[in-house]
Amino acid sequence: MGDEHDLVRGSLPDEESRGEEKNKKASSSSENGKTFAAKKNACIKLLSGSTDEEIFAGLLLMTKHLPLERCQDELHDFLKAMNGTKFLRKLLVAKNSDTVNADLYKSLSVAVSSSFCANVNCAKEFLSMQETFELIALNKENTVELRTNALDCVIGILRATSTSKNQILNHFKFNQVEDITDPSFSSRLLPLLDLVSLHI
């Protein structure tokens, strides 16, 4: 009986072990916090840059290396650092050349915009781009990912102006170029409209 009791006691971490584990977790959390802060500051510095290359690098850092769910309070700072939506508009209208992939620039612009538009404090800044996002979402030649991101932008903008779910649905139906009952069109658009229920 005594041996069994000793075995149970031996299988439990002692106070010293628990303390060491706690310190390791605290140290890891502290390091992660410092890394996040460093990346955030680097992102703001790049977005505030004087060249397109710096701003572009800042956008890539923001989307690829920062957990945007942790950056909600910083998103407005990011937008302010890059002088509002000016650069994102520039990417949207970029033309193909030897050094420019217009489709890539458009995709990045819309993807980044969707992150900003998910934040109610930033979405209103994109109000003047709403029609452009609608056209992208309704264009059947665009990829589903691009159309979905564009739809997210519009939903974010409409949500920021206190628009109801029904108004959002009606807004899209009212502005679409083709009849939503057309199977070839609705088969591509309806899945996007269904996303509304996931975002409200």
PyMOL commands that set and color helices and strands:
alter all, ss='L'
color gray80, all
select helices_A, chain A and resi 2-11+15-47+52-65+68-70+75-81+86-92+102-117+120-138+144-160+165-175+183-194+196-199
alter helices_A, ss='H'
color red, helices_A
deselect
rebuild
show_as cartoon
